[in-house]
């Protein structure tokens, strides 16, 4: 061996083929037991990761995070290493029967699994979706907790509400039916006098995110009182911004958030609104509802008032009127009683 030449150690190899095969099996067994199995490109785990990569680029951030969490928490353990072509409807059914969760959660899990299978079909891994035809648990629609118009008015005039940093956000929530994330994402450039055109939302990490769908970018009209309030708020924020920038001539940036926190004008988050809202509700002994129920309250109250479902659908920016009817056409028996009374009065 020449000076400086690298020295290698070589194994003796195997004299018999059977010995080599046995050693190979032992090596594979060791790898599997130690959790270092390499993902097969035809496994559901490999395909799911590719699917999530596409979802990250094509859907709203909140939707992507939900898809990722659903896969990692509920699906990965059961399906990661299974070849997708080997998964049959019976496997899906047996998996579903092991899920000890609420019907809504099971539906979410099965929905994510179906989407992964649909992606596999698009990528030519399989020809049919084994999730098709699997009967999921029936979801019983829960009666929504809402406030009446009187309760909303009484809440909005409370001193604790008016003096709260999130007063404007709460006002917008209850009188427009906007989603909480949309309200947090409202910027001054989204305000056009008597209406908003939402462009982004704010997630729990205080990052901007896409809205739910294209319909969410439709106009959201407001009344004169809120319009006047926003004009005053902008003047106040401009003064504070000039102090913050130490410049009396600078204007408030158009992309600043309407509902923001001081002193650095950070956007509010839904969690922040939740905390403030729940605290006021608890303090004054008001009926407990979720922040999102401000939206449901608007839809419910309008339907009780006999508003045309198509109009309510436009106000709530539902993609179809069917969504509105599914959510609010059965709000309570009082609607039916009033309808019968009106009809009978016309007959009498």
C-alpha positions as CSV (number, residue, x, y, z in Angstrom):
1,X,0.0,0.0,0.0
2,X,1.3,3.4,-1.0
3,X,2.1,6.0,1.7
4,X,-0.9,8.2,2.3
5,X,-3.4,5.9,0.6
6,X,-6.7,5.4,2.4
7,X,-7.1,2.0,4.0
8,X,-10.4,0.3,3.7
9,X,-11.9,-2.7,5.7
10,X,-13.9,-5.1,3.7
11,X,-16.3,-7.8,4.9
12,X,-15.7,-11.4,4.1
13,X,-19.1,-11.6,2.4
14,X,-21.3,-14.7,2.4
15,X,-20.3,-18.0,0.8
16,X,-24.0,-19.2,0.8
17,X,-26.9,-17.4,-0.8
18,X,-29.2,-18.5,2.1
19,X,-26.9,-16.8,4.6
20,X,-27.0,-13.6,2.7
21,X,-30.8,-13.7,2.5
22,X,-31.0,-14.4,6.3
23,X,-28.8,-11.5,7.0
24,X,-30.9,-9.2,4.8
25,X,-34.1,-10.2,6.7
26,X,-32.4,-9.6,10.0
27,X,-31.3,-6.1,8.8
28,X,-34.8,-5.2,7.7
29,X,-36.3,-6.5,10.9
30,X,-33.9,-4.3,12.9
31,X,-34.7,-1.2,10.8
32,X,-38.4,-1.7,11.3
33,X,-38.1,-2.3,15.0
34,X,-36.0,0.9,15.4
35,X,-38.5,3.0,13.5
36,X,-36.3,3.9,10.6
37,X,-38.4,2.5,7.8
38,X,-37.9,4.5,4.6
39,X,-41.2,5.7,3.2
40,X,-42.3,3.9,0.1
41,X,-43.3,6.2,-2.7
42,X,-46.5,4.2,-3.1
43,X,-47.4,4.4,0.6
44,X,-50.2,6.6,1.9
45,X,-47.7,8.5,4.1
46,X,-45.6,9.5,1.1
47,X,-48.6,10.6,-0.9
48,X,-50.1,12.4,2.0
49,X,-47.0,14.5,2.5
50,X,-47.1,15.4,-1.2
51,X,-50.8,16.3,-0.9
52,X,-50.1,18.5,2.1
53,X,-47.4,20.3,0.1
54,X,-49.9,21.1,-2.6
55,X,-52.5,22.1,0.0
56,X,-50.1,24.6,1.6
57,X,-49.8,26.4,-1.7
58,X,-53.5,26.2,-2.8
59,X,-55.8,26.6,0.2
60,X,-56.2,29.1,3.1
61,X,-53.5,28.8,5.8
62,X,-56.1,27.9,8.4
63,X,-57.5,25.1,6.1
64,X,-53.9,23.8,5.5
65,X,-53.2,23.7,9.2
66,X,-56.4,21.8,9.9
67,X,-55.6,19.3,7.1
68,X,-52.0,18.8,8.5
69,X,-53.2,18.4,12.1
70,X,-55.9,15.9,11.1
71,X,-53.4,13.8,9.2
72,X,-50.7,13.9,11.8
73,X,-53.1,13.3,14.8
74,X,-55.6,10.8,13.4
75,X,-54.4,9.2,10.1
76,X,-50.6,9.0,10.1
77,X,-50.3,6.3,12.8
78,X,-52.8,3.9,11.0
79,X,-52.0,4.5,7.3
80,X,-48.5,6.0,7.0
81,X,-46.7,2.8,5.8
82,X,-49.6,1.1,4.0
83,X,-49.4,0.9,0.3
84,X,-52.2,3.0,-1.0
85,X,-53.1,0.4,-3.7
86,X,-53.7,-2.2,-0.9
87,X,-56.1,-0.1,1.1
88,X,-59.7,-1.3,0.5
89,X,-63.1,-0.1,1.6
90,X,-63.2,-2.7,4.4
91,X,-59.9,-1.2,5.8
92,X,-61.5,2.2,5.8
93,X,-64.7,1.0,7.5
94,X,-62.7,-0.9,10.2
95,X,-60.6,2.2,10.8
96,X,-63.7,4.4,11.1
97,X,-65.3,2.0,13.7
98,X,-62.3,2.4,15.9
99,X,-62.7,6.2,16.1
100,X,-64.2,7.1,19.5
101,X,-64.9,10.8,18.8
102,X,-67.8,13.1,18.2
103,X,-69.5,12.7,14.8
104,X,-68.2,16.0,13.7
105,X,-64.6,14.9,14.4
106,X,-65.1,11.6,12.6
107,X,-66.5,13.4,9.6
108,X,-63.5,15.7,9.5
109,X,-61.1,12.7,9.7
110,X,-62.9,10.8,7.0
111,X,-63.1,13.9,4.9
112,X,-59.3,14.4,5.0
113,X,-58.7,10.7,4.2
114,X,-61.0,11.0,1.1
115,X,-59.1,14.1,-0.1
116,X,-55.8,12.2,0.1
117,X,-57.3,9.3,-1.9
118,X,-58.7,11.8,-4.5
119,X,-55.2,13.2,-4.8
120,X,-53.8,9.7,-5.3
121,X,-56.2,9.2,-8.1
122,X,-55.1,12.5,-9.7
123,X,-51.5,11.3,-9.4
124,X,-52.4,8.0,-11.1
125,X,-51.6,5.8,-8.0
126,X,-55.1,4.3,-7.8
127,X,-58.1,4.3,-10.0
128,X,-60.9,4.5,-7.5
129,X,-61.4,6.0,-4.1
130,X,-62.0,3.4,-1.3
131,X,-63.7,6.0,0.8
132,X,-66.6,6.3,-1.6
133,X,-69.7,4.7,-0.2
134,X,-68.5,4.5,3.4
135,X,-71.3,5.7,5.6
136,X,-70.1,8.1,8.2
137,X,-71.9,8.7,11.6
138,X,-74.9,11.0,11.3
139,X,-74.2,14.5,12.5
140,X,-77.0,15.9,14.6
141,X,-77.1,19.6,13.9
142,X,-76.9,21.4,17.3
143,X,-79.2,24.3,18.0
144,X,-77.1,27.5,17.7
145,X,-76.8,29.7,20.8
146,X,-77.6,33.2,19.8
147,X,-78.6,36.6,21.2
148,X,-81.7,38.5,20.3
149,X,-81.4,42.0,18.8
150,X,-82.4,43.4,22.2
151,X,-79.6,41.5,23.9
152,X,-77.1,42.7,21.3
153,X,-78.1,46.3,21.8
154,X,-77.8,46.0,25.6
155,X,-74.4,44.4,25.2
156,X,-73.0,47.1,22.9
157,X,-74.0,50.0,25.1
158,X,-72.3,48.6,28.2
159,X,-69.5,50.8,29.6
160,X,-67.2,47.8,29.7
161,X,-67.7,47.3,26.0
162,X,-67.4,50.9,24.9
163,X,-64.2,51.3,27.0
164,X,-62.7,48.1,25.7
165,X,-59.8,48.1,23.2
166,X,-61.9,45.7,21.0
167,X,-65.1,47.8,21.0
168,X,-64.9,48.5,17.3
169,X,-64.3,44.9,16.5
170,X,-67.2,43.7,18.6
171,X,-69.5,46.3,17.0
172,X,-68.5,45.2,13.5
173,X,-69.0,41.5,14.5
174,X,-72.5,41.9,15.7
175,X,-73.9,44.3,13.0
176,X,-72.3,42.8,9.9
177,X,-72.1,39.1,10.6
178,X,-68.4,39.0,9.5
179,X,-66.3,36.1,10.7
180,X,-64.0,36.9,13.6
181,X,-60.8,36.3,11.6
182,X,-62.1,38.6,8.9
183,X,-62.8,41.4,11.4
184,X,-59.3,41.1,12.8
185,X,-57.9,41.3,9.2
186,X,-59.7,44.5,8.3
187,X,-57.4,47.3,7.1
188,X,-58.1,50.9,6.4
189,X,-57.7,50.2,2.7
190,X,-60.6,47.8,3.0
191,X,-63.0,50.5,4.1
192,X,-65.0,52.4,1.4
193,X,-67.4,54.6,3.4
194,X,-70.5,52.6,3.8
195,X,-69.0,49.2,3.2
196,X,-65.9,47.0,3.6
197,X,-64.3,44.7,1.1
198,X,-62.4,42.2,3.2
199,X,-59.1,41.1,1.7
200,X,-57.2,39.1,4.4
201,X,-57.8,37.4,7.7
202,X,-55.6,37.1,10.8
203,X,-54.7,33.8,12.3
204,X,-53.9,32.9,15.9
205,X,-50.2,33.6,15.2
206,X,-51.0,37.1,14.1
207,X,-50.2,36.3,10.5
208,X,-52.3,37.3,7.5
209,X,-54.2,34.4,5.9
210,X,-56.5,34.0,2.8
211,X,-60.2,34.3,3.3
212,X,-62.5,31.2,3.3
213,X,-63.5,31.6,-0.4
214,X,-64.0,34.1,-3.2
215,X,-67.5,35.1,-1.8
216,X,-65.8,36.2,1.4
217,X,-64.3,39.2,-0.6
218,X,-67.8,40.6,-1.3
219,X,-69.0,44.0,0.0
220,X,-70.0,44.2,3.6
221,X,-72.3,47.1,4.2
222,X,-72.5,49.1,7.4
223,X,-74.9,51.7,8.8
224,X,-74.3,55.4,9.3
225,X,-73.5,55.2,13.0
226,X,-70.7,52.7,12.4
227,X,-69.4,54.8,9.5
228,X,-69.2,57.9,11.7
229,X,-67.5,55.9,14.5
230,X,-64.8,54.7,12.0
231,X,-64.1,58.3,10.8
232,X,-63.5,59.3,14.4
233,X,-61.4,56.2,15.1
234,X,-59.2,56.9,12.1
235,X,-58.5,60.5,13.3
236,X,-57.6,59.1,16.8
237,X,-55.3,56.4,15.3
238,X,-53.6,59.0,13.1
239,X,-52.8,61.1,16.1
240,X,-51.4,58.1,18.0
241,X,-49.4,57.0,14.9
242,X,-47.8,60.4,14.6
243,X,-46.7,60.2,18.2
244,X,-45.4,56.6,17.7
245,X,-43.4,57.8,14.6
246,X,-42.5,61.1,16.3
247,X,-43.6,62.9,13.1
248,X,-46.6,65.3,13.0
249,X,-46.8,65.2,9.2
250,X,-46.9,61.4,8.6
251,X,-50.2,59.9,7.6
252,X,-51.7,56.6,8.9
253,X,-50.7,53.9,6.4
254,X,-53.6,52.5,4.4
255,X,-52.6,49.0,5.2
256,X,-52.7,49.5,8.9
257,X,-55.3,47.3,10.7
258,X,-58.5,48.9,11.9
259,X,-58.6,46.7,15.0
260,X,-55.1,46.9,16.4
261,X,-53.2,46.9,19.6
262,X,-51.0,49.7,20.9
263,X,-48.4,51.0,21.0
264,X,-47.1,49.2,17.8
265,X,-50.4,48.9,15.9
266,X,-50.3,45.1,15.8
267,X,-53.6,43.4,14.5
268,X,-55.8,41.8,17.1
269,X,-56.2,38.1,17.0
270,X,-59.4,36.0,17.4
271,X,-58.0,34.7,20.7
272,X,-57.6,38.2,22.0
273,X,-61.2,39.1,21.1
274,X,-62.4,35.8,22.7
275,X,-60.7,36.6,26.0
276,X,-62.1,40.1,26.2
277,X,-65.5,39.1,25.0
278,X,-65.8,36.2,27.4
279,X,-64.7,38.3,30.4
280,X,-67.4,41.0,29.8
281,X,-70.1,38.3,29.2
282,X,-69.2,36.6,32.4
283,X,-68.9,39.8,34.4
284,X,-72.4,40.9,33.4
285,X,-74.1,37.5,33.7
286,X,-75.1,37.5,30.0
287,X,-76.1,34.2,28.2
288,X,-72.8,32.5,27.1
289,X,-72.2,32.3,23.4
290,X,-69.1,31.9,21.3
291,X,-67.6,34.9,19.4
292,X,-68.6,33.2,16.1
293,X,-72.2,33.2,17.4
294,X,-72.3,36.9,16.7
295,X,-72.6,35.9,13.0
296,X,-75.2,33.2,13.8
297,X,-77.2,35.8,15.8
298,X,-77.4,38.1,12.8
299,X,-78.5,35.3,10.5
300,X,-81.0,33.9,13.0
301,X,-82.6,37.3,13.8
302,X,-83.0,38.2,10.1
303,X,-84.7,34.9,9.4
304,X,-87.0,35.4,12.4
305,X,-87.9,38.8,11.0
306,X,-89.0,37.1,7.7
307,X,-86.1,38.4,5.6
308,X,-85.6,36.7,2.2
309,X,-83.1,33.8,2.6
310,X,-81.4,35.0,-0.6
311,X,-80.8,38.4,1.0
312,X,-79.5,36.8,4.2
313,X,-77.1,34.6,2.1
314,X,-75.7,37.7,0.4
315,X,-75.2,39.5,3.7
316,X,-73.4,36.5,5.3
317,X,-71.5,36.0,2.0
318,X,-72.5,32.3,1.7
319,X,-71.6,30.7,-1.5
320,X,-75.1,29.3,-2.0
321,X,-78.5,30.0,-0.4
322,X,-78.6,26.3,0.5
323,X,-76.0,27.0,3.2
324,X,-78.2,29.7,4.7
325,X,-81.3,27.5,4.6
326,X,-79.5,24.6,6.2
327,X,-78.2,26.8,9.0
328,X,-81.2,29.1,9.7
329,X,-84.4,27.8,8.3
330,X,-85.1,25.8,11.4
331,X,-84.1,28.3,14.0
332,X,-87.1,27.8,16.3
333,X,-90.8,26.9,16.5
334,X,-91.7,30.6,16.9
335,X,-91.1,31.1,13.2
336,X,-93.5,28.4,12.3
337,X,-96.2,29.7,14.7
338,X,-95.9,33.2,13.3
339,X,-96.1,31.9,9.7
340,X,-99.3,30.0,10.5
341,X,-100.8,33.0,12.3
342,X,-100.1,35.3,9.3
343,X,-101.5,32.8,6.9
344,X,-104.7,32.2,9.0
345,X,-105.2,35.9,9.4
346,X,-105.3,36.3,5.7
347,X,-107.9,33.5,5.4
348,X,-110.0,34.9,8.2
